[in-house]
């Protein structure tokens, strides 16, 4: 099982987890994945996504960054990266679907999936 985890992380690349997790890279990533699974089942998921969209629409990127890092993806994401994807946030339902499907792969890959899905 441990080798599987190492291979999984290598194939995905290293996702820099939020500072809320403890341990080495593999342990932090495992905790991040568990939190994402919990968030997917959370009845407040749509509310969190709506807050993210509100902050993006109001150009409040620091609050959007906080939501991405501490409530949805649990990974460090720069304002520059959020800015890069800002025009690709379309429909809330599309984002919710993509989050449930791809969140474990990280913010960037989830957004890339949305872009490919649109075109």
ZABA-737293 format. One record per residue: x, y, z of N, C-alpha, C in turn; residue in three letters. Coordinates in steps of 0.2 Angstrom, whole numbers. Layout:
<tikols>
@nxx X	nyy Y	nzz Z	caxx X	cayy Y	cazz Z	cxx X	cyy Y	czz Z	code ALA
...
</tikols>
This chain:
<tikols>
@nxx 4	nyy -6	nzz 0	caxx 0	cayy 0	cazz 0	cxx 4	cyy 6	czz 0	code UNK
@nxx 10	nyy 6	nzz 4	caxx 14	cayy 12	cazz 4	cxx 17	cyy 14	czz -3	code UNK
@nxx 19	nyy 8	nzz -6	caxx 22	cayy 9	cazz -13	cxx 17	cyy 12	czz -18	code UNK
@nxx 11	nyy 10	nzz -17	caxx 5	cayy 13	cazz -21	cxx 5	cyy 20	czz -20	code UNK
@nxx 5	nyy 23	nzz -13	caxx 4	cayy 30	cazz -12	cxx 10	cyy 34	czz -15	code UNK
@nxx 16	nyy 31	nzz -14	caxx 22	cayy 34	cazz -17	cxx 21	cyy 35	czz -25	code UNK
@nxx 19	nyy 30	nzz -28	caxx 18	cayy 30	cazz -35	cxx 13	cyy 35	czz -37	code UNK
@nxx 7	nyy 35	nzz -33	caxx 2	cayy 40	cazz -34	cxx 4	cyy 47	czz -34	code UNK
@nxx 8	nyy 48	nzz -29	caxx 10	cayy 55	cazz -28	cxx 15	cyy 57	czz -34	code UNK
@nxx 19	nyy 52	nzz -36	caxx 24	cayy 54	cazz -41	cxx 20	cyy 55	czz -48	code UNK
@nxx 15	nyy 51	nzz -49	caxx 11	cayy 52	cazz -55	cxx 7	cyy 59	czz -55	code UNK
@nxx 5	nyy 61	nzz -50	caxx 2	cayy 67	cazz -49	cxx 6	cyy 73	czz -49	code UNK
@nxx 12	nyy 72	nzz -47	caxx 16	cayy 78	cazz -45	cxx 15	cyy 80	czz -38	code UNK
@nxx 19	nyy 84	nzz -35	caxx 18	cayy 86	cazz -28	cxx 13	cyy 92	czz -28	code UNK
@nxx 8	nyy 91	nzz -24	caxx 4	cayy 96	cazz -23	cxx 5	cyy 99	czz -16	code UNK
@nxx 7	nyy 105	nzz -15	caxx 8	cayy 109	cazz -9	cxx 2	cyy 110	czz -5	code UNK
@nxx 2	nyy 105	nzz 0	caxx -4	cayy 105	cazz 5	cxx -4	cyy 112	czz 9	code UNK
@nxx -10	nyy 114	nzz 11	caxx -11	cayy 119	cazz 16	cxx -7	cyy 118	czz 22	code UNK
@nxx -6	nyy 123	nzz 26	caxx -2	cayy 122	cazz 32	cxx -6	cyy 119	czz 38	code UNK
@nxx -12	nyy 117	nzz 36	caxx -16	cayy 114	cazz 42	cxx -14	cyy 107	czz 43	code UNK
@nxx -10	nyy 104	nzz 39	caxx -9	cayy 97	cazz 39	cxx -2	cyy 95	czz 43	code UNK
@nxx -1	nyy 90	nzz 46	caxx 5	cayy 88	cazz 49	cxx 8	cyy 82	czz 46	code UNK
@nxx 15	nyy 81	nzz 46	caxx 18	cayy 75	cazz 44	cxx 23	cyy 77	czz 38	code UNK
@nxx 25	nyy 71	nzz 34	caxx 29	cayy 72	cazz 28	cxx 24	cyy 73	czz 22	code UNK
@nxx 27	nyy 74	nzz 16	caxx 23	cayy 75	cazz 10	cxx 18	cyy 70	czz 9	code UNK
@nxx 19	nyy 64	nzz 10	caxx 14	cayy 59	cazz 9	cxx 9	cyy 59	czz 14	code UNK
@nxx 10	nyy 60	nzz 20	caxx 5	cayy 60	cazz 25	cxx 1	cyy 67	czz 24	code UNK
@nxx 4	nyy 72	nzz 23	caxx 0	cayy 78	cazz 21	cxx -5	cyy 77	czz 15	code UNK
@nxx -2	nyy 74	nzz 10	caxx -7	cayy 73	cazz 4	cxx -12	cyy 68	czz 6	code UNK
@nxx -11	nyy 63	nzz 10	caxx -16	cayy 58	cazz 12	cxx -22	cyy 62	czz 16	code UNK
@nxx -19	nyy 66	nzz 21	caxx -24	cayy 70	cazz 25	cxx -28	cyy 75	czz 20	code UNK
@nxx -25	nyy 78	nzz 15	caxx -28	cayy 82	cazz 11	cxx -34	cyy 79	czz 7	code UNK
@nxx -32	nyy 73	nzz 4	caxx -37	cayy 69	cazz 1	cxx -43	cyy 67	czz 5	code UNK
@nxx -42	nyy 65	nzz 11	caxx -47	cayy 64	cazz 16	cxx -51	cyy 70	czz 17	code UNK
@nxx -49	nyy 76	nzz 18	caxx -53	cayy 82	cazz 19	cxx -57	cyy 83	czz 12	code UNK
@nxx -54	nyy 82	nzz 7	caxx -58	cayy 83	cazz 0	cxx -64	cyy 78	czz 0	code UNK
@nxx -63	nyy 72	nzz 2	caxx -68	cayy 67	cazz 2	cxx -74	cyy 69	czz 7	code UNK
@nxx -72	nyy 72	nzz 13	caxx -76	cayy 74	cazz 18	cxx -80	cyy 80	czz 15	code UNK
@nxx -77	nyy 85	nzz 12	caxx -80	cayy 91	cazz 9	cxx -84	cyy 89	czz 3	code UNK
@nxx -83	nyy 84	nzz -1	caxx -88	cayy 82	cazz -6	cxx -94	cyy 80	czz -3	code UNK
@nxx -94	nyy 77	nzz 3	caxx -100	cayy 74	cazz 6	cxx -104	cyy 80	czz 10	code UNK
@nxx -100	nyy 85	nzz 11	caxx -103	cayy 91	cazz 16	cxx -109	cyy 94	czz 13	code UNK
@nxx -114	nyy 95	nzz 17	caxx -120	cayy 98	cazz 14	cxx -119	cyy 105	czz 12	code UNK
@nxx -114	nyy 108	nzz 15	caxx -112	cayy 115	cazz 14	cxx -108	cyy 116	czz 8	code UNK
@nxx -106	nyy 111	nzz 4	caxx -102	cayy 112	cazz -2	cxx -104	cyy 117	czz -7	code UNK
@nxx -111	nyy 117	nzz -9	caxx -113	cayy 122	cazz -13	cxx -112	cyy 129	czz -10	code UNK
@nxx -113	nyy 130	nzz -4	caxx -112	cayy 137	cazz -1	cxx -105	cyy 139	czz -1	code UNK
@nxx -100	nyy 134	nzz 0	caxx -93	cayy 136	cazz -1	cxx -91	cyy 138	czz -8	code UNK
@nxx -94	nyy 134	nzz -13	caxx -93	cayy 136	cazz -20	cxx -96	cyy 143	czz -22	code UNK
@nxx -102	nyy 144	nzz -19	caxx -105	cayy 151	cazz -20	cxx -101	cyy 156	czz -17	code UNK
@nxx -98	nyy 155	nzz -11	caxx -94	cayy 160	cazz -8	cxx -87	cyy 161	czz -13	code UNK
@nxx -85	nyy 156	nzz -15	caxx -79	cayy 156	cazz -20	cxx -81	cyy 161	czz -26	code UNK
@nxx -86	nyy 159	nzz -29	caxx -89	cayy 163	cazz -35	cxx -90	cyy 170	czz -33	code UNK
@nxx -93	nyy 172	nzz -27	caxx -94	cayy 179	cazz -25	cxx -88	cyy 182	czz -25	code UNK
@nxx -83	nyy 179	nzz -21	caxx -76	cayy 183	cazz -21	cxx -73	cyy 184	czz -27	code UNK
@nxx -73	nyy 179	nzz -32	caxx -70	cayy 180	cazz -38	cxx -74	cyy 186	czz -42	code UNK
@nxx -80	nyy 186	nzz -42	caxx -84	cayy 191	cazz -46	cxx -83	cyy 198	czz -43	code UNK
@nxx -81	nyy 198	nzz -36	caxx -80	cayy 205	cazz -33	cxx -72	cyy 206	czz -33	code UNK
@nxx -69	nyy 202	nzz -37	caxx -61	cayy 203	cazz -37	cxx -58	cyy 203	czz -30	code UNK
@nxx -61	nyy 199	nzz -26	caxx -58	cayy 198	cazz -19	cxx -54	cyy 192	czz -19	code UNK
@nxx -48	nyy 192	nzz -22	caxx -44	cayy 186	cazz -24	cxx -41	cyy 183	czz -17	code UNK
@nxx -40	nyy 187	nzz -12	caxx -37	cayy 185	cazz -6	cxx -42	cyy 180	czz -2	code UNK
@nxx -48	nyy 182	nzz -2	caxx -53	cayy 178	cazz 1	cxx -55	cyy 172	czz -4	code UNK
@nxx -54	nyy 172	nzz -10	caxx -55	cayy 167	cazz -15	cxx -49	cyy 162	czz -13	code UNK
@nxx -43	nyy 164	nzz -13	caxx -37	cayy 160	cazz -11	cxx -38	cyy 157	czz -4	code UNK
@nxx -41	nyy 160	nzz 1	caxx -42	cayy 157	cazz 7	cxx -47	cyy 151	czz 6	code UNK
@nxx -53	nyy 152	nzz 3	caxx -58	cayy 147	cazz 2	cxx -54	cyy 141	czz -2	code UNK
@nxx -50	nyy 142	nzz -7	caxx -47	cayy 137	cazz -11	cxx -42	cyy 133	czz -6	code UNK
@nxx -38	nyy 136	nzz -2	caxx -33	cayy 133	cazz 2	cxx -36	cyy 130	czz 8	code UNK
@nxx -41	nyy 132	nzz 11	caxx -44	cayy 130	cazz 17	cxx -51	cyy 127	czz 18	code UNK
@nxx -54	nyy 127	nzz 12	caxx -61	cayy 125	cazz 12	cxx -63	cyy 120	czz 6	code UNK
@nxx -59	nyy 121	nzz 1	caxx -61	cayy 116	cazz -5	cxx -55	cyy 112	czz -7	code UNK
@nxx -49	nyy 114	nzz -9	caxx -44	cayy 110	cazz -11	cxx -38	cyy 109	czz -6	code UNK
@nxx -38	nyy 112	nzz -1	caxx -33	cayy 111	cazz 4	cxx -26	cyy 111	czz 1	code UNK
@nxx -24	nyy 115	nzz -4	caxx -18	cayy 116	cazz -6	cxx -16	cyy 123	czz -7	code UNK
@nxx -10	nyy 125	nzz -7	caxx -7	cayy 132	cazz -8	cxx -8	cyy 133	czz -15	code UNK
@nxx -11	nyy 139	nzz -17	caxx -12	cayy 142	cazz -23	cxx -11	cyy 149	czz -23	code UNK
@nxx -7	nyy 151	nzz -28	caxx -5	cayy 158	cazz -28	cxx -11	cyy 162	czz -31	code UNK
@nxx -11	nyy 169	nzz -30	caxx -16	cayy 174	cazz -33	cxx -15	cyy 174	czz -40	code UNK
@nxx -8	nyy 173	nzz -42	caxx -7	cayy 173	cazz -50	cxx -11	cyy 167	czz -53	code UNK
@nxx -10	nyy 161	nzz -50	caxx -14	cayy 155	cazz -53	cxx -21	cyy 156	czz -53	code UNK
@nxx -24	nyy 159	nzz -48	caxx -31	cayy 160	cazz -47	cxx -33	cyy 165	czz -53	code UNK
@nxx -29	nyy 171	nzz -54	caxx -30	cayy 176	cazz -59	cxx -30	cyy 172	czz -66	code UNK
@nxx -25	nyy 168	nzz -67	caxx -25	cayy 164	cazz -73	cxx -31	cyy 161	czz -75	code UNK
@nxx -35	nyy 158	nzz -70	caxx -41	cayy 154	cazz -71	cxx -47	cyy 158	czz -70	code UNK
@nxx -47	nyy 164	nzz -69	caxx -53	cayy 168	cazz -66	cxx -58	cyy 168	czz -72	code UNK
@nxx -56	nyy 169	nzz -78	caxx -62	cayy 169	cazz -83	cxx -64	cyy 162	czz -85	code UNK
@nxx -62	nyy 157	nzz -82	caxx -64	cayy 150	cazz -84	cxx -69	cyy 148	czz -79	code UNK
@nxx -70	nyy 152	nzz -73	caxx -75	cayy 150	cazz -69	cxx -82	cyy 151	czz -72	code UNK
@nxx -85	nyy 147	nzz -74	caxx -92	cayy 148	cazz -78	cxx -98	cyy 147	czz -73	code UNK
@nxx -101	nyy 141	nzz -74	caxx -107	cayy 139	cazz -71	cxx -105	cyy 136	czz -64	code UNK
@nxx -109	nyy 138	nzz -59	caxx -108	cayy 135	cazz -52	cxx -109	cyy 127	czz -53	code UNK
@nxx -114	nyy 125	nzz -56	caxx -115	cayy 118	cazz -57	cxx -110	cyy 114	czz -60	code UNK
@nxx -107	nyy 117	nzz -65	caxx -101	cayy 114	cazz -69	cxx -95	cyy 113	czz -64	code UNK
@nxx -94	nyy 119	nzz -60	caxx -88	cayy 119	cazz -55	cxx -90	cyy 113	czz -50	code UNK
@nxx -96	nyy 113	nzz -48	caxx -97	cayy 108	cazz -42	cxx -96	cyy 101	czz -45	code UNK
@nxx -98	nyy 100	nzz -51	caxx -98	cayy 93	cazz -54	cxx -90	cyy 92	czz -55	code UNK
@nxx -86	nyy 96	nzz -58	caxx -79	cayy 96	cazz -59	cxx -76	cyy 95	czz -52	code UNK
@nxx -78	nyy 98	nzz -47	caxx -75	cayy 97	cazz -40	cxx -76	cyy 90	czz -38	code UNK
@nxx -82	nyy 88	nzz -38	caxx -83	cayy 81	cazz -36	cxx -79	cyy 76	czz -40	code UNK
@nxx -78	nyy 77	nzz -46	caxx -75	cayy 72	cazz -50	cxx -67	cyy 73	czz -50	code UNK
@nxx -64	nyy 79	nzz -49	caxx -57	cayy 80	cazz -50	cxx -53	cyy 83	czz -44	code UNK
@nxx -57	nyy 85	nzz -39	caxx -54	cayy 89	cazz -34	cxx -47	cyy 86	czz -31	code UNK
@nxx -47	nyy 79	nzz -30	caxx -41	cayy 76	cazz -28	cxx -35	cyy 77	czz -32	code UNK
@nxx -36	nyy 79	nzz -38	caxx -30	cayy 80	cazz -43	cxx -28	cyy 87	czz -42	code UNK
@nxx -31	nyy 92	nzz -38	caxx -29	cayy 98	cazz -37	cxx -33	cyy 104	czz -40	code UNK
@nxx -32	nyy 110	nzz -38	caxx -35	cayy 115	cazz -41	cxx -34	cyy 116	czz -48	code UNK
@nxx -28	nyy 116	nzz -50	caxx -26	cayy 118	cazz -57	cxx -29	cyy 112	czz -62	code UNK
@nxx -28	nyy 106	nzz -60	caxx -31	cayy 101	cazz -65	cxx -38	cyy 101	czz -65	code UNK
@nxx -42	nyy 103	nzz -60	caxx -49	cayy 103	cazz -60	cxx -51	cyy 109	czz -64	code UNK
@nxx -47	nyy 115	nzz -64	caxx -49	cayy 120	cazz -69	cxx -47	cyy 118	czz -76	code UNK
@nxx -42	nyy 115	nzz -77	caxx -40	cayy 113	cazz -84	cxx -46	cyy 108	czz -86	code UNK
@nxx -48	nyy 104	nzz -82	caxx -54	cayy 99	cazz -84	cxx -60	cyy 103	czz -86	code UNK
@nxx -61	nyy 109	nzz -83	caxx -67	cayy 113	cazz -84	cxx -66	cyy 116	czz -91	code UNK
@nxx -60	nyy 119	nzz -92	caxx -58	cayy 122	cazz -99	cxx -59	cyy 117	czz -105	code UNK
@nxx -56	nyy 111	nzz -104	caxx -57	cayy 106	cazz -109	cxx -64	cyy 104	czz -110	code UNK
@nxx -68	nyy 104	nzz -105	caxx -75	cayy 102	cazz -105	cxx -79	cyy 107	czz -109	code UNK
@nxx -77	nyy 113	nzz -108	caxx -81	cayy 119	cazz -112	cxx -80	cyy 119	czz -119	code UNK
@nxx -74	nyy 116	nzz -121	caxx -72	cayy 117	cazz -129	cxx -73	cyy 110	czz -132	code UNK
</tikols>
